Amino acid sequence: MSRLSLIFLCAFVLAHSLLGCGGSAARAKAQGDSREVNWKLSIPAQISYHYLLLDLGMRGNNEEQVLQALDKLTVLEPNVQIFLDSSVWLIGRKSPHAIPILKKALAVYPDDTNLNLLMAEALLEYGQAEKAVKHMRLFAEKHPQVADAKIELALLLVKRKRFEEANVLFSALPREDRNYLVEYYHARALNGLGRQDDALLHFTAAVKEQPKLIEAWAELALLYEKRKDHKNARQAYDELLRLSETNPDLLLRLVTLSLNLGETERALEYTRKGPNSPNFILAAVGIFLENKQWKAAQILLEELRKHPNPPEEVYLYLASIAIDANNSPEEALAWIEHISPDSSVYGRAIPLRVQLLATLGKKEEALAFLKQEREKAPEDHKLFQLEIRHLAFMERLDAALALADTGMRNWPADLDLAFLRASLLDERGDKKAAFAAMEKIARADPKYYQALNYLGYTLADENRELSRALELLTKAVDLAPDLAYILDSLAWAQYRLGKFNAAWESISKVVDMDSSEDPTIWEHYGDIATALGKVEEARKGYAKALDLNPKNADSIRERLSKI
């Protein structure tokens, strides 16, 4: 039994044994009886009475009653514990009275460690983190012998991501003052400083002392996964799963890790441990597909098809497997045709159906299908753009441009449609009109990186306004750092400006990212390598460009022959 509960019990017994009818009066008052209580109580009886009111107020979530009882008790029998218990209760209710009560308590007991620790936590809880750090720092400096004060300050610093300061405090703690929470927070500080090896040691120490510390197991799992230590990561996730029973998110992480370890059957086992719900199974299927485990994904999808009213996403996934694993557009199209027009995934199925029909040589059928769908949803911008793209794919550029012009009259503020129209102008050979249209897009949205890339690359390719080209492309790369073709444009502008080392750094990143199907990237690679005297790299670039059947093959062969 807690100390406070014992106090409440004693108060209740006292109220009955000493007061007789007075005890009944106290109960009537506590229960809300409006009749005036005129008994003159002794000090011990008053204390007992207000403890009873405090207990009933907490149990009944009556904050006003708690505050009234606390106000009386701090006069009749002030003590640290009553402040602590009441403040914890108020903090739990997010009461605005919690911090004022703690301030009142600290005015009476300024050196009490527990009150100061609670004040720091309360300030943090109420969004006053810097005040919490300042309060704890002052207390720790005043009481250097109190280890808990240093620990609390270090914990607060970790929560504020001030890892270096926290690490200094934790490192100075003697062994006898370190517990599993110290190890856990010290590990977080070290991890924040990038000292992963040291962090692992302390996370491991934390779970060794407290095997049920879920937070530490989670940090361990993530840290191992970040280090690509899939085996230890899976062990940590397994332990998390044991502590938190069947957690779908953890199971999906274990599916991923098992596939990284090449253990497809085990990944399927983890999937089957999860909830038998379509959402969970489809999430797992997505992971199997990302890892090109087509057979396992198909097994799960076929099982899901046997559910009553299976989600029609199943057919999208089966179509994906038919394309990627079986190279069968006919099979994929058959799966897509299972999706009904009123399905929530029908909109996602439309572009795939158009693509499949086009792949099978049924371009006119695809166009007719698109027109039919656009008639059903005349305000759907994406369908409008899809029909324009399909017309361009059919090499009907005039028709595509006419439809784009119609779209711009309907939706003049649609920048995606404007970009598509400008691209059609470029494809048709009207470079000047295309450039002007892209300029208009960039003015409307200075962060539209596709337009910035077009403008910058055009200027660089035409060897004019190179400073502006560099500025535009630097901004485009900042906005879309993961797009290889934009970084290639930047490399080309750097090359045109004679910044060969910068160009080489950029183009080297490009070929590491994605270059296998773009001859222009390898041509640029060869040109930049030539400028730097990197003969073998230049030959490599030109040879790979020629392997990809570029339109300017003769020009590339000529440059290759001169190396």
N, C-alpha and C positions, 0 to 999 in steps of 0.2 A: 504494500500500500504506500502511495506517495505521501510525502510530508503534508502537502496541501489537503489531500483527502482525509488524512488523519486529523488535521485541524478542524475540517468541516464536521467530522464525526463527533469529535469532542465538543464542538460548539453545539451540535444538535442535542447531545446528551445533557449538557449543562443547562440548556434552555428548558429542558423538561424537568430535570431533577431539582433545580434551584428555584424555578419560578412558579411552578404549579399552574394556576390560572394564567399567570403572566406568559407562560410558554404558549398557551393557546392563543393569547392575544398576539404574540409575535407571529405565530403561524397565520393568523387571520390577516395581519398586515402584509406579510410576505406573499400571501395568495391574492392580494388585491382588494381585501375588504376595505370599504371606504370609511368605516366607523373609526373615530379617533381612539387611539390607544393612550390611556392616561397613566399606565403603570410607571412608577418611578423605579428604573432599573439600576442595579449596581453596575460599577464599571466592568467587572468580569462578565456580567450578564449582557451589557450593551455590546461588548466585544463579540460575545458568542452570537448575539442576535445579528450583528452586521456581517459576521462571517457566513451565517446562514443566508442572509440576503445576497451576499456576493456569490455563493454557490448556486442559489436558485436563479440568479441573474445570468450566470454563465450557462447553466443548463438550459435556460429558456431563451437564450440569445437576446436578453434584454440589456442593451448597452447602457441605457440611462440608469437602470437599477445598479449595474456593476459600478458605474462611476460614482454614484451616490454612496454606496457601501464603501468603496475604496477611499473616498474623501473622508468619511468618518473614521475608518480604521487607521489611516495615516496620522490621525490625531490621537486616537485612543491607544493604539499599539503599533507604532511604526516599525516595520522591519523590512529587510531586503527582499525576502521571499515573496511577500505579498505584492511588491512592485514587479518582481520578475514574472510571477504567474499571471498577474493582470495584464502586463505589457505583452506577453506572448499571446494571450487571448485576443487582445485588441489588434495586434499585428496580423493575426490569422484572419481577422474580420476586415482588414485594410482600413481600420478606423483612423480618422485624422487625430484622435486623442492619444495615440500610442506614443509618439515622440514627445509631446508635452508632458505626459506622465513620466516618461523616462528622464526628461530634464529635471522634473520635480524630484525624482528619486536621487539623481546624481547630485543635486544641491545638498541633499542630506548625507549621501554616501558617495562622495566623489572618488574614493579609492577602491571601491568594490569592483573586482575584476569582472564578475558575471554581468553586472549592470553595464559596464563599459563595452563589453563584447556584444551585448544585446543592442546597445545603442548604435554601434557600428553596423550591425546586421540590419537594424531597422532603417537607418539612413540609406543603406544600399537598396533595401526593399522598396523604399518610397522614392527612388530615383535620385537620391542625393549622394552619388557614389564618391565624388571628390571630398565632400564633407565627411563621409565615412572614413576614407583614408586619412584625412587630416586628424579626425578625432582619435583614431587608433594609434596614429604615429605619436601624437602628444602623450597619450597614456603610456605607450611603450617606452618613450624617452623618460618619462617620470618614474616608471617602475621597470627598470632594466632587468630585474630579477624574475619578472613574471614571463615565463616562456609562452603561455597562452596568448599574451598580448602580441608578441613577435609573430606567432603563428597566424593569428587572425589578420594582422597587418599584411603578411605575405599572401594570405589567401585573397584578401581584397585586391592586392596589386595584380595577382594573376587574373582575377575577374576583370580588371581594368586593362589587361594586356600589357602591363608594365613588367615584362618578364625578367629583365636584367636585375631590377631592384628586388623582385621576389626571390630570384635565385640566390642573391647575396645573403638574404635573411635565412632562407632554408639551409644553405650550405653551412651557416654558422651554428645551426642547432646541434647540440650534443645528441648522441645516440639515444639516451634515455628519454629525450623529449620528442622523438619521432614515432608517429603511429601511422596507420595505413592512410589516413587522410593527408598527413604531411607528405608521405611518399607519392600519393596521387597528384596533389597540387604541385609538388616539386617537379614531377614528371611533366605536367602540363606547361610549367614555366620553361623547362629545358626544351620541350618540343617546340614551343613558341620561339625559342632562340635558334631553332634549326639543329639542335644537338640530339638527333634521333637515337643514337646508340645509348647515350646517357638516359634519355627519356624511357627507353625500353627497360632498362635496369630498374628504374624506380616504379614504373607501372607494374612490372613483374613482382617487385617487393610488396606493392600495395595489395595485389590479389593473393599473394602468398599469405599475408597476414589476415586479409578479409576476403575469402573466396567468393563471397556473394556481392562484391562491389561491382555492380553492373556497369557503372560509368567507366571504371578502369578497364574492364574487359572490352568495352566498346572502343575506347581509345587504343588499346592494344591491337584490336582487329584492324582498325583503320590504318594504324601505323605500319603493321605488317603488310597490309595490302598496298600501301603507298610504296613500300620498299620491294614490291612484287615477290614477297615471301608468302606465296599462296598457301603453302602447307600450314605454317604457323597462324596465318590469318584465319584459315578455316577452323583450326582448333579453337581459336579465340571466339569465333562466331558460334561454334558448336556449344561452347560453354555459356555464351549469352543465351542461346536457344534453350539450354537446359534450365537456366534461371528464369527465363521469361515465357516458358512453355512454347506454344506454337505461334510464333511471331511471323507474319507473312513477309515483312521486309527483310528480316534476318534470313529466312529461307531463300529468298531471291538472291541475297548476297552469297549464300552458300552454293546455290546453283551456279552462279557466275564463277566462283572460285574453283568449284569442281571441274567446270569446263576448262578453266585455265590450266588445271592440272591434268587435263586429258581424260577425266573420269566421267564419261557421259552417263553411264548407268547410275552412278552415285548422284549425279545431278537430277536424274529422273526420280530417284528415291526421295530427294529433298522436296521436289515438286509435289509428289504424292503425299507428303506429310502435311502439306498446306491445306487451306480451306478448299473444299470442292466447289469453288465459285468460278464462274466464267472469267471475271476480272483477274483473279489471281492466275488462273491457268494461261490466259492470254498474255499476261505479263511475263510468265515463264517462257512461253513460246517465243516471245520477242527476243529473249536472251539466247535461246537455242539458235534462232535464225541469225542473230548477230555473230554467233560463233560458227556459222555454217554447218550446224548439226541438223541437217534437213530431215533425216529419218526420225530422230527423236522428236522433233517439232511436229512431224506429220502424225506420229503415234498419239501425241497429246491432242492434236486437233481432231483426229478421228474419234477419240474418246469423248471429246467435248461435243461432237456432232450428235452423240447418242443422248445428250441431256435433253430434257423436255424444253422446247423453244430455245435452241442454242442461238447465241448471238451471231449475226451475219458477218461480223469481223472474221469469223472462221474461214469464210470463202475468200476474203482478201489475202489471208495468210497462205491458204492452199494455192491460190493463184501465184503468189510470190515464190513458193517452193517449185511450182511447175515451171516458172521462168528460170530461176537461179540454179535449181538442182537438175531439172530434167530438160531444160532448153526446149520447152514445148509450149509455144504460144497458143496452140489449139487447146491444149488441156487447161491453160490458164484462163482462156476466154470462156470455156465451159463452166469453170468455177465462178467467174465474175457474173455470168448469166443467172446464177442462183440468187443473186442479191436483188431484192424487190425494190421498186421505186420509192416505197414509203419507209425504207430502212434508214436508220440514222447514219449508215456508212455509204449510202448510195452516192452522195456527192464525191466521196473519195474514190469510188469505183469508176466514175465517168472518165477521168483522164486516162486511167489504166486501160479501160475498154477501147478508147480511141487509139491509144498506142499499140495495143494488140492487133486491132483491125488493120492499122497502117502497116505493121510488121508482116501481117499475112497478105499484104498487097490489096487490101480492101479499103483503099483511101476514100473512094466515093461513098461507100457505106458508112465509114467513120464520119465523113462530113455531113451526111444526111442525119445521122444519129445526133450530132452536135446541134444542128439546126433545130431538130425536134426538141432537144432538151432546153435550148435557149428560148424557144417559144413558150415553154412551160414556166420559165423563170426569167423574164425579160430584163429584170433589174440585177441579175447576177453578173457582176463585173468579171469574175473568174471564168465563167462560161464564155463570155464575150471574148476574153483574151485567148482562151483555149482555141476557139474557132479561128481567130486571126493567126495563131501560131500554126495551126494545122494547114491553113491555106498557104502560109509561107513554106511549110514542109512540102506541100504539093507543087511548089514553085509557081504559085499563082500570086505573085507579089502585088500586082495592081489591085486584085480583089481584096487581098489582105490589107493593103493600105487604105482602100476605100472604106472597108469595115472599121478600121482604126479611126479614120476621120469621123465616121458616124458616132463611134464611141466617145470621141473627144467632144463632140457637140452635146452628147447626152451627159457626160461626166467630165467637165473641163478641169476639175481639180484632182482627177485620178492620175497621180504621177507614175504609177506602174504602167498604166495604159499609154501615157505620154512617152515613157521610155521605150515601150514596145514599138510605138509608131516611129520614134526617132531611129531605132535599130533597123526598121524596115526601110527607111529612107537611105540609111547607110548601105544596106544590102542591095538596094536598087541602083547604087552608085551616085546618089545625090549627097555627097559628103558635106557640102556647104550647108544645105538645109538641115541635115542630121546634126551637125555641130551646133547650129543656132538653136535647134530644139533641145539639145542637151544643156546648153547654156541656160535656157529658160528653166529647165528642171532644177539645175544646181542653184539658181537664184531662189526658186520657190522653197527648196529644202537643201540647205548647205551640207546636210549630212547624208544625202542620197549618194552613197559611195559608188554605185554603178555608173552614174552620170559623171562623177569626178574622175573615175577611172577612164571612161571614154575620152573625156576632154584632155586629160593629162597624157594618155597614150598617143592620141592623135597628134598633139603638139610635139611630143618626143619623136614620133615616127616621121613627122614632116620636118623635123629638125628646126623648129621655131619656138619662140617664147619658152625657152628651156627652163628658165628660173620658175616661171609660172607652172610649167608642167611638173617640175619637182615638188612644188608646194602643193598642187592638187593631189598628186599621187601619194605624197607623204601623209596627207590627211586621210586619203582613202584607205591606206594601209592601217592607220591608227583605228579607223572605224571598222575595218574587216581584216584583222591580222591573220586569219586562218585561210584566206582565199589565195591560192597560189597564183592565179592569173593576174591579180592586182599587184602582188609583190613582183611578179615578172615585169609588169609595166613600170614599176618604180626602178627596177634594175636597168631597164632600157633607157629611162630618162637619165639615170646616173651615168650610164655609158656614154650617152650623147653629150653630156656635160664634161666628159673626160675624167669623171670620178671612178676610175676603173676598179680600185680596191673596194670601194663601197658597192659598186655594181656586182663584183664577184661575190662579196658576202651575201648580197641579196639573192642572186641567181642560184647560189649554192643551197640556200634555204629552200628556194622554190623546188629544185629537183629532189630535195629530201622530202618535200611535202607531197607533191603530185605532179608528175611530168610525163608519165608513160605514153599518153595519147595525144600530146600537143607538140607538133613539130616546131612551132614558132618558139616555144620555150627552149628546145634544144638548139635551135639556130642561134638564139640570143646567147645561150651558154657558150657555143663555139666562138661567136664574135667577141665576147668579153674575154674568154680565155686567150684568144689570139692577141688581143690588145695588151695582155699581161705577159705574153711570151710563154704561156702554158701550152706547149705544143700538143702533148698527148691528150690533155683535156679538150683542146680545140677539136682534135680529130674525133674524139669520143662524141662531142656534141653534134658535129656535122653528120657523123655516121648515123647517130640515132635519129636525127631529124630526117635524113633520107629514108630510113627504114619505115617512117610513118607517112610516106608518099605526099610530101608537101607540093603545093602548086608551083613554087619557085625552085624546083629541084635542080634545074640547070645552074642557077645562080649559086646554090649551096655547093654543088660539085666543083664549080670553078674555084670557090674559096678554099675548099678542101684540097684541091690539087696544088695550090700555091703554098701550102704549109711545108 
